[in-house]
């Protein structure tokens, strides 16, 4: 399946467990109905990476808006993730697919103490690359 998810399917996947949306402004301004395209900086979710006896290992997905890139939003969301994941009962974090050409993301995870624990050769067909792109797998113990 290479087709994009429908808006409903994406919302179900992204917001189905625990999600954070980073916005500019304060709570009152947000409630008044601001311009989300301008006000939204990014979002992330936290969910179990595995079921059952391994459900204490979590995974997260991060999206930063184009307008917010290069402004430190990614590191703030990463720090917030590290604050909330242990509060939700998770003990270890795995990022399954950090594409090798996503230099900004790799810098963030290394800065936050994640280690490369694996590689998936030729993991993705990305729009900005003619060749298959490898993905790195990052891991880190939580609550330290």
N, C-alpha and C positions, 0 to 999 in steps of 0.2 A: 504494500500500500504506500504509494508515494503522493497521493492526493492530500492537499491540506485538510485538516479537520474542519468540520462546520463550526460555526460560532458556538452552537449549543454543546457539541462534543468537546470543543476546546475548554469551555467553561466548566463542564463536568470533570474533565481531566485535571485542569489547573486548580480549580477552587474546590475540588471534592474532599480534601482533607483539611489542611491548614495553609492559608495563604496570606501574604502581606502585600499591600499595594503602597508604594512610596509616592507621596504627593507633596507638592509645595503648599505653603499656606498653613493656616491653623484649622482646627476642627469646625469652627463656625463657618468659615469661608467655604469649606468643602461641603458642608450641609446645604449651603445656599445654592449649590449647583454651578460649579465653575466649569471652565473650558478644559475638559479632561485631556484633550490632545496637547494642551499647553502645560497643564498642571501635573500630569502623571509623569513620574521619573522612571519608574520601573516596578517590578513585582517579582516575588518568588513564592514557591510552595515548599512544604516539607511533608514527606510521606514515607511510610516504610519502604525500604528497598526490597525486602523479602517478607514473606508471610510467616506466621506461626512462631516457632522457636527462635527465629532469627529476626523477628520484627523490631528488635531494639536497634537494628542497623537502619539508618534513614538515608534518604536521597533527597535532593532538592533540585529545582530548576529555576533559573534566573533569566529574566528579560530586562534589559535596560533600553529605554527609548533612545532613538537616534539623537534627539536634542539634549539628552542628559549624559551622553557618553563623554568621557574625558573630564568629568566634573566631580569625580570621587563618589558617585552614587553606588557603584558596584562594591567598593570596599565597605561602605556604610551598610549596604544590604547584607554583605558577607558577615560583618560583625554582628548584625542583628540576628542573622541565622544562627550564629554560634551562641548567642544568648538564649534564643527560644528553643532550639532543638533539644538541649538537655532538660529544659523545663517540661517538654512534652514526653519525657521518658526515654529519649534516645541516648545510646552510649557510644555509637560510632557512626561516622558519616562516610558515604561512598558517592562520588560523582562518577557515573558510569561512562559518560561521553563528553569529554572536554576536547573539542577539536584542536588539533595541533596548530592550526593557523589562527586560533583565537588567543593571540599573545596577551591581550589585556586580562582575560580571564585567568590564564595560567599564572600571570604575575600576582593577581589577587590571591589565588589559592595558596601559592607558595608563601606569600607574605603573611597569610593567616595560619601558617603552620601545617598545611596539607602536604602530603608526600605523594609522588607518583608511585602507585602500587601495581600498575599494569598498563598495557597498550593493546589497542584493537587495530590491527593493520587494515587499511582500506575500509574504515567503518562507515564512511558517508560519501554520498554524491552531493556536493554543495554547489549552489549556483555560481559562486565566485571562483570555482576551480574546475579545470578540465579533467584532472585526475582525481581518483579516490583519495580522500583525506583520512589519515590515521586519527584515532582518538586516544587520549590519555585517560587513565582511570586514577582519580585522586582519592585518598583516604585520610582520615584523621580521627583520633579518639576525641570524644566530646567531654565537656565539663572539666577541662584542665586549665 
